[in-house]
């Protein structure tokens, strides 16, 4: 690295954490600004800015490659793209981009005919801002009013506004600090929402009446458990408002008449540790989707007057993982996964065999799209695969027929026949078979000579679908194979798959990833040191764990907003997410075994004197999910400890949060930077 400038060196300052008789040194604890979420400490900012300046200097010679990749990626995006209009009441709604536009415009038109109406213009709201994100958005039942929430710094503390769609004027009330859905009452005189508390947790549901001071809003529900979060919804028939509270493993649901939001809350079933359930209503009958008897969930029904007395309608299955149920007037839809592949099945209330919607490929991602109306005979669906661009279908229920409404356009051209995809099964070290979705050029030689990009997440029961990516084509067209490892910790193969990668089984996630990589090497897909790996957030924790355990396998590592200071974060109950995360990771404050386990794998705590692969680490100054100091501390400790001369870059977005840059083209440029880093470090021609 003699040709690079010297990287920043963070000061080491004595700081210790003592718990359960153990003392841990944390010399970079000072990088956490004591005034967080405000970050004004001059030394902290100086260090982050120095790292950003180093990043810019080192990457400067590679800007032509970044620009080339960016133009490729942008060329695959239809700039004036629009969604397929969808009917909701008297209107059809859709979104559209203008050529060159970073953000969407929201449109509607009368079903009966008439002019298109621009109801919300994100570009105008985002003008002059480094970051912009539209959060919750809800049109009133009569179509006259629009309530929406915006975040303009990435902190995920939203400001709620209300717009009169007939006049275009905004109502005077503005509600700051919201963090929830927005649900209108039946008469449109007000709406339900939730505020974030000082710890960035939604522990409440509130009712706002239009024309009144938000300070006088009625608190309908207050959650006492600091680990639970409150969410809002409405039933499919819009007759009931839903207030749900829960953490990662336990839930509790209340119902309110949409026509009388000040009525007493109707509790469906009191919380039981480890029981999750969600509820919808049809003609006074509750439909309850729950994991109370089996991790793969079942469907029950109950009467409104005895909501906690459940009768089984669809039993659970070891083979089929029921992920959700959607009610419509004449039928209901069960979504799930079988052998890791998405399934959609229609059921009639009167009984009979369900009808599964069939799709043409052996590996794909599919699910219900936007279906706001209750009485329908056509369902909107989404479909894609690793070689098939995103496709919007209308499924005609009575005819059992799929109608293509839109196929993702790639203006620069795309020929699916140039690529092939497979679904592999790879044995982990304990014998568990781990699915891997892989896509590659058809002329890809299986001789170990080519690079491979391996992605995974592996947490929170979140499955990574084998979907389509235009950005990925820049790697495939340069000879890469691209693989997704469906490791334990996600729910790709069912809820048990998730349970087998959390708490005291967390290391299964890391082992699965390493074992997949070693098997791909053994099977000549690639070779050691020719694998680029990437993960974001909890997937960044995965990156940190596997570079500590098996650094020689990786040729380049992308760790975006990585959750790497796991022990310190889980020990600090004042942080926004920590109490709600204990069911996922364990509570090291109270449990010595959880403390010991987390300490054994926490990436920051396990950096050691060894050679590490090239690393590209990102963070967001305003990120409330993975605080900026986690990647900063990790990068500092790696710089001070590692024995190699491989490149380590830390880039902190000083005006963004967990998702990075918000505009569709700004985010593309960040992807181009990461791809350029990978190509550079693996020695692949750009």
C-alpha positions in Angstrom: 0.0 0.0 0.0 3.0 2.3 -0.4 1.2 4.1 -3.2 -1.7 5.0 -0.9 -1.7 7.8 1.6 -1.5 6.7 5.2 -4.9 5.9 6.6 -6.4 7.7 9.6 -5.4 6.3 13.0 -8.0 6.6 15.7 -6.8 7.3 19.2 -6.9 4.6 21.8 -8.4 5.7 25.2 -8.8 3.5 28.3 -12.4 2.3 28.7 -13.6 -0.9 30.2 -16.9 -2.8 30.5 -17.3 -5.2 33.5 -20.1 -7.7 33.7 -20.6 -11.2 35.1 -17.0 -11.1 36.5 -15.5 -10.3 33.1 -13.7 -7.1 32.1 -13.5 -6.1 28.5 -11.3 -3.3 27.1 -13.1 -1.0 24.6 -10.4 1.6 23.6 -12.6 3.1 20.9 -15.7 3.7 23.0 -15.0 7.5 22.7 -16.3 7.4 19.1 -19.8 7.4 20.5 -20.8 11.0 20.9 -22.2 11.4 24.5 -24.9 13.7 23.0 -26.2 11.0 20.6 -28.5 11.2 18.6 -27.0 14.6 18.1 -23.4 14.2 16.9 -21.4 17.3 17.5 -18.2 16.1 19.2 -15.4 17.7 17.2 -13.0 14.8 17.7 -15.6 12.3 16.5 -16.5 14.3 13.5 -12.8 14.9 12.7 -12.1 11.2 12.7 -15.2 10.3 10.5 -14.3 13.1 8.1 -10.7 12.0 7.9 -11.9 8.5 7.0 -14.1 9.9 4.4 -11.3 12.0 2.9 -9.1 8.9 2.9 -11.9 7.0 1.1 -12.2 9.7 -1.5 -8.4 9.8 -2.1 -7.9 6.1 -2.4 -10.9 5.7 -4.7 -10.1 8.7 -6.9 -8.0 6.8 -9.4 -10.9 4.3 -9.8 -13.5 7.0 -10.5 -13.6 6.2 -14.2 -14.5 2.6 -13.3 -17.1 3.8 -10.9 -18.6 6.1 -13.5 -18.6 3.3 -16.1 -20.4 1.0 -13.7 -22.8 3.8 -12.7 -23.7 4.5 -16.3 -24.2 0.8 -17.0 -26.6 0.5 -14.0 -28.4 3.6 -14.9 -28.8 2.5 -18.5 -30.7 -0.6 -17.2 -33.3 1.6 -15.5 -36.3 2.9 -17.4 -36.1 6.5 -16.2 -39.7 7.4 -16.9 -41.0 4.2 -15.3 -44.5 3.9 -13.8 -46.4 1.3 -11.8 -49.5 -0.4 -13.0 -52.5 1.6 -11.9 -54.6 -0.1 -9.2 -58.3 0.6 -8.4 -59.2 1.6 -4.9 -62.8 2.8 -4.6 -63.6 5.6 -7.1 -60.0 6.1 -8.1 -57.1 4.3 -9.8 -53.7 5.0 -8.2 -50.1 4.7 -9.5 -46.6 6.1 -9.1 -44.3 7.4 -11.8 -40.8 8.7 -12.2 -39.9 11.5 -14.6 -36.8 11.1 -16.7 -33.8 12.1 -14.5 -36.0 12.1 -11.4 -34.6 10.7 -8.2 -38.0 10.3 -6.5 -41.6 9.2 -7.3 -44.7 11.2 -8.1 -48.0 9.8 -6.9 -50.9 10.0 -9.3 -54.6 9.0 -9.5 -57.5 9.4 -11.9 -61.3 8.8 -11.5 -62.4 5.3 -12.5 -65.4 7.0 -14.2 -63.1 9.0 -16.4 -61.4 12.3 -16.0 -58.0 14.0 -15.8 -55.0 12.5 -14.1 -54.3 14.2 -10.7 -50.9 14.6 -9.1 -51.5 14.0 -5.4 -48.0 14.0 -4.0 -44.7 15.1 -5.5 -41.7 13.6 -3.8 -39.2 15.5 -5.9 -40.6 18.8 -4.6 -40.5 17.5 -1.0 -36.9 16.3 -1.4 -35.6 19.5 -3.2 -32.5 20.8 -1.5 -32.2 17.9 0.9 -29.3 15.5 1.1 -31.8 12.7 2.1 -35.5 12.2 1.7 -37.8 9.3 2.4 -41.5 9.0 2.3 -42.8 6.9 5.1 -46.5 6.1 5.8 -49.1 7.3 3.3 -52.9 6.9 3.5 -55.7 8.4 1.5 -59.0 8.9 3.4 -61.9 6.6 2.7 -63.7 9.3 0.8 -60.6 10.1 -1.3 -60.5 13.8 -0.2 -57.5 13.8 2.1 -54.0 12.4 2.1 -52.0 11.9 5.3 -48.3 11.2 4.8 -45.0 11.2 6.7 -41.5 12.2 5.7 -38.0 11.8 7.0 -35.4 14.2 5.6 -32.2 13.1 7.5 -32.3 9.3 7.8 -33.1 9.3 11.5 -36.5 7.6 10.9 -38.2 10.3 13.0 -41.0 11.2 10.6 -43.1 14.4 10.3 -46.8 13.7 9.5 -48.7 16.1 7.3 -52.3 16.2 5.8 -53.1 17.4 2.4 -56.5 18.3 0.9 -56.5 16.6 -2.5 -59.4 18.7 -3.8 -57.7 22.0 -3.2 -54.1 21.0 -3.0 -53.7 22.9 0.3 -52.2 21.4 3.4 -54.1 21.4 6.7 -52.5 23.4 9.4 -51.7 20.5 11.7 -48.2 18.9 11.6 -47.2 16.1 13.9 -43.5 15.6 14.5 -41.7 12.5 15.7 -44.1 9.8 14.3 -42.9 6.3 13.6 -45.9 4.2 12.5 -48.5 3.5 10.0 -51.4 5.9 9.4 -55.0 4.5 9.5 -58.1 6.6 8.9 -61.3 6.2 11.0 -64.4 5.2 9.1 -65.8 8.7 8.9 -62.5 10.3 7.9 -62.7 12.7 10.8 -59.3 11.6 12.1 -56.7 8.9 12.0 -54.6 6.7 14.2 -50.8 7.0 14.4 -47.9 6.4 16.8 -45.2 8.6 18.2 -41.6 7.6 18.7 -40.5 8.0 22.3 -37.0 9.3 23.4 -35.5 5.8 22.8 -36.9 5.8 19.2 -39.5 3.2 20.1 -43.2 3.3 19.2 -44.9 2.4 22.4 -48.3 4.0 21.8 -51.3 4.4 19.5 -52.9 7.8 19.3 -56.1 9.3 17.7 -55.9 12.7 16.0 -59.1 14.5 15.1 -58.7 16.9 12.2 -58.7 20.5 13.2 -57.5 19.9 16.7 -54.2 20.5 18.3 -52.0 17.3 18.1 -51.0 18.0 21.7 -54.6 17.1 22.6 -54.6 13.8 20.7 -56.0 10.8 22.6 -53.7 8.0 23.6 -55.7 4.9 22.8 -53.0 2.4 23.8 -49.7 2.5 25.8 -47.3 -0.4 25.8 -45.5 -0.9 29.1 -42.9 -3.5 28.0 -39.9 -1.6 26.6 -39.1 -4.5 24.3 -42.4 -4.3 22.5 -43.3 -2.1 19.5 -46.8 -1.0 18.6 -48.1 -1.2 15.0 -51.4 -0.1 13.3 -53.5 -1.6 10.6 -57.1 -2.1 9.5 -58.9 -5.2 8.6 -59.5 -6.1 4.9 -63.1 -5.0 5.1 -62.1 -1.7 6.7 -64.6 -2.3 9.5 -62.0 -2.6 12.3 -58.9 -0.8 13.3 -56.0 -3.0 14.5 -53.6 -2.2 17.2 -50.8 -4.8 17.5 -48.0 -4.9 19.9 -45.1 -7.3 20.2 -41.4 -8.1 19.9 -39.7 -10.7 17.7 -41.3 -13.7 19.3 -44.6 -12.6 21.1 -47.6 -10.6 19.9 -50.9 -9.2 21.2 -53.7 -7.7 19.1 -56.6 -5.4 19.9 -59.5 -4.4 17.7 -61.4 -1.1 17.6 -64.5 -0.4 15.5 -63.4 1.9 12.7 -66.7 3.8 13.2 -66.1 4.3 16.9 -62.3 4.6 17.7 -63.0 5.7 21.3 -64.8 2.5 22.1 -63.2 0.1 24.5 -60.3 -1.9 23.0 -61.3 -5.5 22.2 -58.4 -7.8 23.2 -58.2 -10.9 20.9 -55.9 -13.0 23.1 -53.5 -12.0 25.9 -49.8 -12.3 25.1 -48.1 -15.6 25.8 -44.3 -15.7 25.6 -43.3 -17.2 22.3 -46.7 -17.0 20.6 -47.1 -14.8 17.6 -50.4 -14.2 15.9 -52.1 -11.7 13.5 -55.8 -11.2 12.9 -58.2 -10.2 10.1 -62.0 -10.1 10.2 -64.8 -11.2 7.8 -68.5 -10.9 8.6 -67.9 -11.0 12.4 -65.5 -14.0 12.2 -61.9 -13.7 13.2 -59.2 -15.3 11.1 -56.0 -15.9 13.2 -52.7 -16.8 11.7 -50.5 -18.2 14.6 -47.5 -20.3 15.5 -49.0 -21.4 18.8 -48.8 -25.2 18.1 -46.1 -25.3 15.4 -43.3 -23.0 14.2 -44.7 -23.1 10.6 -48.0 -21.5 11.7 -51.6 -22.6 11.3 -54.9 -20.7 10.5 -57.7 -20.6 13.1 -61.0 -18.9 13.4 -62.9 -17.4 16.3 -66.1 -15.5 17.1 -65.9 -11.8 17.8 -67.6 -12.3 21.2 -65.2 -15.1 22.2 -62.0 -14.0 20.4 -59.6 -16.1 22.4 -61.4 -19.4 21.7 -59.7 -20.6 18.5 -60.9 -23.3 16.1 -58.4 -24.7 13.7 -59.2 -24.1 10.0 -55.9 -25.1 8.3 -53.5 -27.2 10.4 -49.8 -26.6 10.5 -47.4 -28.5 8.3 -43.8 -29.7 8.6 -43.4 -29.1 4.9 -45.4 -25.9 4.2 -44.5 -22.7 6.0 -47.6 -20.4 6.1 -46.2 -16.9 6.0 -49.5 -15.0 5.7 -53.2 -14.9 5.1 -55.2 -12.2 3.2 -59.0 -12.0 3.3 -61.2 -11.0 0.4 -65.0 -11.0 0.2 -65.4 -14.3 -1.7 -62.1 -16.1 -1.0 -59.0 -15.9 1.0 -55.3 -16.3 0.0 -52.7 -18.2 1.9 -49.1 -17.4 1.1 -46.2 -19.5 2.2 -43.1 -21.4 1.2 -42.6 -25.0 0.3 -39.0 -26.3 0.0 -38.0 -22.6 0.2 -40.1 -21.6 -2.8 -43.0 -19.1 -2.6 -46.5 -20.5 -2.9 -49.8 -18.7 -3.4 -53.1 -20.6 -2.8 -56.7 -19.5 -3.0 -59.2 -20.9 -0.6 -63.0 -20.7 -0.6 -64.8 -19.9 2.6 -67.3 -22.7 1.8 -64.5 -25.2 1.7 -63.1 -27.4 -1.1 -59.6 -28.0 -2.4 -57.4 -24.8 -2.5 -56.2 -23.6 -5.9 -52.4 -23.0 -6.1 -51.2 -20.5 -8.7 -48.4 -22.1 -10.7 -45.3 -20.4 -12.0 -43.0 -21.5 -14.8 -39.5 -21.7 -13.3 -37.9 -24.0 -10.8 -36.6 -21.1 -8.7 -38.3 -17.8 -8.3 -39.9 -15.2 -5.9 -43.6 -14.5 -6.0 -46.2 -12.9 -3.8 -49.4 -10.8 -3.6 -48.9 -7.2 -4.8 -51.1 -4.3 -3.9 -54.7 -5.4 -3.5 -56.5 -2.7 -1.6 -60.1 -3.6 -2.4 -62.1 -6.3 -0.5 -64.5 -7.3 -3.2 -62.4 -8.4 -6.2 -62.2 -11.1 -8.8 -58.7 -10.2 -10.0 -55.6 -10.3 -7.8 -52.4 -8.3 -8.4 -49.2 -10.5 -8.1 -45.5 -9.9 -8.4 -43.0 -12.4 -9.8 -39.3 -12.6 -10.6 -36.3 -14.9 -10.7 -32.6 -14.5 -10.8 -32.9 -14.5 -14.7 -36.4 -13.1 -15.1 -37.0 -9.4 -14.6 -39.8 -8.3 -12.3 -43.2 -9.1 -13.7 -46.6 -7.8 -12.6 -49.5 -10.2 -13.1 -53.2 -9.9 -12.8 -54.6 -13.3 -11.8 -58.2 -13.7 -12.9 -59.7 -15.9 -10.2 -62.7 -17.3 -12.0 -60.6 -18.3 -15.1 -57.4 -19.4 -13.2 -55.5 -17.3 -15.6 -52.4 -15.1 -15.3 -52.4 -11.9 -17.4 -49.1 -10.0 -17.7 -49.6 -6.4 -16.9 -46.0 -5.2 -16.9 -42.5 -6.6 -17.3 -39.5 -4.7 -16.0 -38.0 -2.8 -18.9 -34.2 -2.7 -19.3 -33.5 0.1 -21.9 -29.9 -0.9 -22.5 -31.0 -4.4 -23.4 -31.2 -7.8 -21.6 -31.1 -11.3 -23.0 -32.1 -13.9 -20.4 -30.7 -16.7 -22.6 -27.1 -15.5 -21.8 -27.5 -16.5 -18.2 -28.4 -19.7 -16.3 -29.6 -20.2 -12.7 -29.6 -23.2 -10.4 -30.7 -24.0 -6.9 -28.0 -26.0 -5.1 -28.1 -27.8 -1.8 -24.9 -27.8 0.2 -24.1 -29.8 3.3 -23.1 -27.7 6.3 -20.7 -29.1 8.9 -23.5 -30.6 11.0 -25.0 -32.3 8.0 -27.8 -29.7 7.4 -28.5 -29.1 3.7 -28.3 -25.4 3.0 -30.0 -24.1 -0.2 -28.0 -21.8 -2.5 -29.5 -19.9 -5.4 -26.9 -19.1 -8.1 -26.9 -17.3 -11.4 -24.0 -17.2 -13.9 -23.1 -16.6 -17.5 -23.9 -19.6 -19.7 -20.3 -19.9 -20.8 -19.1 -19.9 -17.1 -16.2 -22.4 -16.8 -16.4 -24.7 -13.8 -12.6 -24.8 -13.3 -12.2 -22.7 -10.3 -10.7 -19.8 -12.2 -13.6 -17.3 -12.1 -14.6 -15.0 -9.3 -17.9 -15.4 -7.4 -20.0 -13.0 -5.4 -21.7 -14.5 -2.3 -24.5 -12.7 -0.5 -26.4 -13.6 2.6 -28.3 -12.1 5.5 -29.3 -14.8 8.0 -31.3 -13.1 10.8 -34.7 -12.0 12.1 -36.4 -14.8 10.1 -35.9 -12.7 7.0 -35.6 -14.7 3.8 -33.5 -13.4 0.9 -35.6 -14.2 -2.2 -33.9 -15.5 -5.4 -35.0 -12.3 -7.3 -33.8 -10.2 -10.2 -31.2 -7.4 -10.0 -30.1 -5.1 -12.8 -27.0 -4.1 -10.8 -25.9 -7.7 -10.5 -25.6 -7.8 -14.3 -22.4 -5.7 -14.2 -20.7 -8.5 -12.3 -22.2 -11.4 -14.4 -21.1 -9.6 -17.6 -17.5 -9.5 -16.2 -17.4 -13.2 -15.7 -18.7 -13.6 -12.1 -21.1 -16.1 -10.7 -23.5 -14.6 -8.1 -24.8 -16.8 -5.3 -27.3 -16.2 -2.4 -26.7 -18.5 0.6 -30.1 -19.2 2.3 -28.4 -19.8 5.6 -30.1 -20.5 9.0 -31.3 -17.4 10.8 -33.6 -16.5 7.9 -36.9 -18.3 7.5 -36.2 -19.5 3.9 -37.1 -23.1 4.8 -39.6 -22.3 7.5 -39.7 -20.9 11.0 -37.5 -23.7 12.4 -34.8 -22.5 10.0 -35.0 -19.2 11.7 -35.0 -20.6 15.2 -31.9 -22.7 14.3 -29.9 -19.6 13.7 -30.7 -17.4 16.6 -29.9 -17.1 20.3 -27.7 -20.0 21.4 -27.7 -21.4 17.8 -26.5 -18.1 16.3 -23.1 -19.6 15.2 -25.0 -21.9 12.8 -25.5 -18.8 10.6 -21.8 -18.1 10.4 -20.9 -21.8 9.9 -23.4 -22.2 7.1 -22.0 -19.3 5.2 -18.4 -20.5 5.5 -19.4 -24.1 4.6 -21.3 -22.9 1.5 -18.2 -21.0 0.4 -15.9 -24.0 0.9 -18.3 -26.3 -1.0 -18.5 -23.8 -3.9 -14.7 -23.8 -4.0 -14.6 -27.7 -3.8 -17.1 -27.8 -6.7 -14.9 -25.6 -8.8 -17.3 -22.6 -9.0 -14.4 -20.5 -7.8 -11.3 -20.7 -5.6 -10.2 -19.3 -2.2 -9.4 -15.7 -2.4 -11.6 -15.2 -5.4 -14.9 -14.8 -3.5 -16.3 -11.4 -2.9 -18.8 -11.4 0.0 -21.4 -8.8 1.1 -23.9 -8.3 3.9 -25.9 -5.4 5.3 -26.9 -4.6 8.9 -27.2 -8.0 10.6 -25.7 -9.4 7.4 -22.8 -7.1 8.2 -22.5 -8.9 11.5 -22.1 -12.1 9.4 -19.3 -10.4 7.4 -17.5 -9.5 10.6 -17.8 -13.0 12.0 -16.5 -14.8 8.9 -13.6 -12.4 8.3 -12.5 -13.2 11.8 -12.9 -16.9 11.4 -11.9 -17.6 7.8 -10.2 -14.6 6.4 -8.2 -16.5 3.7 -11.4 -17.4 1.8 -12.4 -13.9 0.8 -11.0 -11.6 -1.9 -13.1 -8.6 -1.0 -15.7 -7.8 1.6 -18.5 -5.3 1.6 -20.0 -4.7 5.0 -22.8 -2.1 4.8 -24.0 -0.5 8.1 -22.7 -3.6 9.9 -24.0 -4.7 13.3 -20.5 -5.6 14.6 -20.4 -4.1 18.1 -22.9 -6.7 19.3 -21.9 -7.1 22.9 -21.7 -3.4 23.8 -25.0 -2.7 22.0 -26.9 -5.5 23.6 -25.5 -4.4 27.0 -27.0 -0.9 26.6 -30.7 -0.8 27.2 -30.8 2.9 26.4 -30.2 2.4 22.7 -33.3 2.5 20.5 -33.5 -1.2 19.5 -31.7 -3.1 22.3 -34.6 -4.3 24.6 -36.6 -5.4 21.6 -33.5 -7.3 20.3 -32.9 -9.5 23.3 -35.3 -12.2 22.1 -33.2 -12.4 18.9 -29.7 -12.3 20.3 -30.1 -13.0 24.0 -29.9 -10.6 27.0 -26.3 -10.3 28.1 -27.2 -7.9 30.9 -29.0 -10.6 32.9 -27.8 -13.9 31.4 -24.1 -14.8 31.8 -24.4 -17.5 29.2 -25.8 -15.0 26.6 -22.9 -12.6 27.6 -20.3 -15.3 27.0 -21.8 -16.5 23.7 -22.2 -13.0 22.2 -18.7 -12.1 23.4 -17.4 -15.2 21.6 -18.6 -14.1 18.2 -19.2 -10.3 18.4 -17.0 -9.1 15.4 -15.6 -6.0 17.1 -14.6 -8.0 20.2 -12.9 -10.8 18.2 -10.6 -8.8 15.9 -7.2 -10.4 16.2 -3.7 -10.1 14.9 -4.0 -11.8 11.5 -4.2 -11.0 7.8 -7.6 -9.7 6.8 -9.1 -9.5 3.3 -9.7 -6.1 1.7 -12.7 -4.4 3.4 -15.2 -1.8 2.3 -17.2 -0.7 5.4 -20.1 1.8 5.4 -22.1 3.6 8.0 -24.7 6.3 8.4 -24.3 9.2 10.9 -28.1 9.4 11.5 -28.7 5.6 11.5 -30.9 4.6 14.5 -30.6 0.9 13.8 -26.9 0.3 13.6 -25.4 3.4 15.2 -22.5 5.0 13.2 -19.9 4.2 15.9 -20.3 0.4 15.3 -18.6 0.4 11.9 -16.3 3.3 13.0 -15.0 1.4 16.1 -14.7 -1.8 14.1 -12.7 -0.1 11.3 -10.4 1.5 13.9 -9.7 -1.7 15.7 -9.1 -3.6 12.5 -6.6 -0.9 11.4 -4.7 -1.1 14.7 -4.6 -5.0 14.8 -4.5 -6.6 11.4 -1.1 -7.8 10.1 -1.7 -7.3 6.4 -1.4 -4.4 3.9 -4.8 -5.0 2.4 -7.0 -2.0 1.8 -9.6 -1.1 4.5 -12.1 1.7 3.7 -14.6 3.3 6.0 -17.3 5.5 4.4 -19.8 7.3 6.6 -22.8 8.9 5.1 -22.9 12.2 7.0 -26.5 13.0 6.0 -28.1 9.6 5.8 -29.2 6.7 7.9 -29.6 2.9 7.7 -30.5 2.7 4.0 -27.7 4.9 2.7 -28.4 7.5 0.0 -32.1 7.9 -0.7 -32.4 9.0 -4.3 -32.6 6.1 -6.9 -29.5 7.4 -8.8 -27.6 8.3 -5.7 -28.1 4.8 -4.3 -27.0 3.4 -7.7 -23.7 5.4 -7.4 -23.1 3.8 -4.0 -23.6 0.4 -5.6 -21.2 1.3 -8.4 -18.5 2.2 -5.8 -18.9 -1.1 -4.1 -18.7 -3.0 -7.4 -15.7 -1.1 -8.4 -14.0 -1.9 -5.1 -14.7 -5.6 -5.7 -13.4 -5.6 -9.3 -10.3 -3.7 -8.3 -9.5 -6.0 -5.4 -10.1 -9.2 -7.4 -8.1 -7.9 -10.3 -11.0 -8.2 -12.8 -10.9 -5.9 -15.8 -13.4 -3.1 -15.5 
